[in-house]
């Protein structure tokens, strides 16, 4: 059910929905943290900040694990496409060595087979019909091959049979790799649960510390602003302008959050995310 929903959702829509849900969970955590801060002063932000950093680290690990699985499967599918193209080309070339009238019939079936495969890739709505038609063409090609092998049992025909077997085998491998060998839905569910838990923890920690910013983007911008206004070695100033322990404590909290956020949105991770978004 989860995979069917993801498959029918455009990648840009999935990205937007994920960002919106992440911001919603940040806001929920922020409001909970602010509510907890007003009701009780016993919960300190420092231990919560350590847990937030650990949660963001877990999220980064889960993302790296998931992207590793997706990248390996993507590479395998690309290699299967190349292998199938080479196998079809070799089969077509070897079919020129077959006697007539089987040569023309087999070559026409191979041309139709290529057209069916290309149309199925260009139009995902016709994928099921393309797979079914590919199976029918396999049976027709094999039927013609059996007739040729019975009437003309030569070593050249054996080479053609080997190529045709490879085409049929690669078809089965591509179907398995593209429709069955997917990232399990449990991993997707776990990834989203960890991501939303981490975003909610960031918002909760921000609300508990008394910060006015509840979004990750504003949090990072505020942290950069604090760093530019208060270089290392100088105490941070409060909003009233004086030196205040609370201001120093808030700056430390923002620094802890920034460490986890930098792990999550590192340069390599951002390029990998963009590559998977804009590359089907």
Helices and strands as residue ranges (DSSP letters): H 2-7, H 11-39, H 45-95, H 102-122, G 124-126, H 127-151, H 155-175, I 176-180, H 185-209, H 216-229, H 245-264, H 267-278
